[in-house]
Amino acid sequence: MRAMWKGSVSFGLVSIPIQLYAATENKNVSLRQVHEADGGRIQYKRFCTIDGAEVPYAEIAKGYELPDGEMVVITDTEMADLPLPSQRTIDVLEFVPLESIDPIQYDRTYYLEPQKNAVKPYIVLRDALHKSSQVAIAKVAVRQRESMAVLRVHADVLVMTTMLWPDEVREPDFPFLRDDPPQIRPQELTMAGSLIDSLAEPVFEPEKYHDHYREALEEMIEAKVAGEETTKPAAVTAKADVVDLMAALQASVDAAKKSRGAKSTSEESDEDEAPAPAPAKKKPAARKRA
């Protein structure tokens, strides 16, 4: 694991320097979009819908679209100037029982590692938090986004789980909640309770469960590799692009020279062979009277 963020845990007058690590990772098999005929990768380009030009990443800003279609453009510099007091601090606000937090508010989880000079206060906070049977509620900013967070102990390490803000959790508004509930017989509840009891376990053991879809996908890929059912896309090198670019530039230069030379020759010919002035038209002779 590599540290993705450095800061400190702050509660009261105590500050504990820490490093943040992502506690989870996505184990899904990574599949690319390719051309079925030859296995070539499908690429997407960023382009402007107004002028059609491809836009480099350095020129891309953020924008907020108004209801009438007008766009408010916000640069990275302006974003960086916004006040964010918890940018490098996990600011502990209070301590609450873990059971008082609904898991629907949980977002992402991170491990906290103490820096070399902060091992002792780190262990003091860890052990005190474990002994209290409570968790800490904090505020933190990760990747320019401020969030609430929960600090707790897991496997002798402090773990931080960011949480959604209350207005980010949708209210369930379904028609059946407003209708009169159906009549439930006591026997039906008893049967449901018996089913729960038959599947109940004293503790949750996640090791018992496996991602069968991922395992099947990996086996299929391994079988295709073993059977040499692979496609090697034609290599596209940067050198070929440079050659093509140089050829295009040379053709442009040649065309420009040819055009300039033709124009220059035409101008010189016009100067050397200037047309003689047209002779003056003669007036018609006067008619004699009889």
C-alpha angles and dihedrals in degrees: 000000000000125000111253099183138020125204141107142273109238125193122155108326093331121103121185117191110223143168123228125225130181106252096201137045134196111250096186114130106257111233124185128213108248140171105264093215098058108003094247115158119253111232130194125210129206110234136167115251091213104052098014092231122141109251122217116227091247090064096050116106133175122264137194113209117217121216091257092055096258113138127224106207116210120188126212089248091057090047091052091052093059114110111259110163094175094054095117101014135078096212112202111215106173146338123245138166113274090231090064092068119081111224089226087080095057117110120165132352129220137183119234117215120189118235116241096267095045105056096109099051088042092057091044091055092043095052094042091050092049092048093050092055087222137110130226122243111213144165122234139165118221121174093356093306123110116216142169114249143191121226116202141147122263125168091345091305131105109246126197122202117189116222136209119250114253093253090054092065110084121228113239104241107175127155095236090062090063095047125085108272117249119252111266118202118222090237090060092053090047092053092048090050091050090053091052091049092050091055097039121121128188093233138012113254108188092183089075092068129072138189097246093179093056091046091051091048092050091049091051091051092048090050091051091050092048091049091047091241091151135122123217108207117220110268116251108200130192089234091065090052091051092049091050090048092049091048091050092048092047091049089050092050092048091049091049092049091047092049092046092046093050090049092048092049091049092051092049091048090051091052096045096045102039110169117252115250112268114254117256114262115250118238113242114259116258114255114247118236116240 
